[in-house]
Amino acid sequence: MLTATFDAFDTTQTPQINVGDVVTLKAGGPRMTVTYIGALARQAGEWLVCQWFDDHGELRQETFSHEEVRVQPRSIPAGSVHQHRFARFVAR
C-alpha cells in the first residue's frame, strides 16, 4: 500500500511569480509591479525587475531576488488606501 504525507503548514515553497504581479518587499515598502523575470547581465540566477511610483510620483525601478519579495493581491482592500493631501497655496 502506498501512502503519502505532506505538511499543510509548510511555507517554504515560494509562490509562482509572473510578469504583471504585484509584490512588496518582505522588509516593507511600496507595492511594485514585476516587469521582467529572468537572467541579468553579470548576475547569476533569476531576478525580478520591479517598477513603482515613489511618494513624489517618480517612476522607480529596481532588481530583486525571489526571496526578497512577497506576492500581494492585485486589488487594494479599502481600509489600506492612504490618501495624500495636497495643499494649494494662493498668492495674495
N, C-alpha and C positions, 0 to 999 in steps of 0.2 A: 504494500500500500504506500502510495506517495503522499507526503504531507508537505505543506509549505507554511511558513510563518513570515510575518512582516511586522514591523514596528509602525503603528499608525501615527505615532508621535515623532517619527524620525524627520527632523527638519534640516538634515544635512544636504538634501537634494536642492540644487539651485533651479528655480523655475526657469522655463524656457523664455528667453528674452528675444523679441523681434524688433526690427526697424519699425518705428512708429509708436512703440510702447512708451509709457510714461514711467519714469523712475525717479527715485530720490537717493541721496547718499545715505548709507546706514548711520553715518555720523550726524546726519541732519543736513538741511539745506533746501533749496528750491526744487520744485517739480521740473524735470527735464525731459525732453523728447529724444529718444535714441534715433540718430540719423544714419549710423553706419555700424556694422558689426563685422569684424574680421581682422586680418593681419595689417600691421602698420610697419612702415619702413624702420628698420633697425630696432624693432621691439618684438621679442618672441611672444608667441601666444596670440589669443584672440582678444580684441579690445572693443570697447563701446565708445563711439563718438556721440556725445550728447550736446544738445543746444537748449538754451533757456534765455529768458529776458531777465536782466537784473532789476533792482529797485529803481533805476533811472531810465528804464525802457531800452537799454542797450542789449543787443543780441550777444550772447556769450557762447563759447564752445570749448569743450574740454574732453579729454580722453580718460576713461576709467576702466578698471578690470571688472569682471562679473562679480567678484567677491565684494567690491566696494558699494554696490547699489542694491536696492530692492525695488521690485515692481510695485507700482501704485495703480489704483483704479483710474481709468481714463476720465471719468466724471468726478467732480469735486462735491463732496457732501455739503449741503447748505450751511451747516454750522462751522465749517472750516475756512470759509471765504473771509479774507480780511480786505476791507476797502481802504484805499489810500485817500486821504483828504487833501485836496489841493486848495490853497487859499488864493484868492485874487487880490492883487494889490492895485488899488486905483490911485493914481497920482492926483493930488488936489492942488 
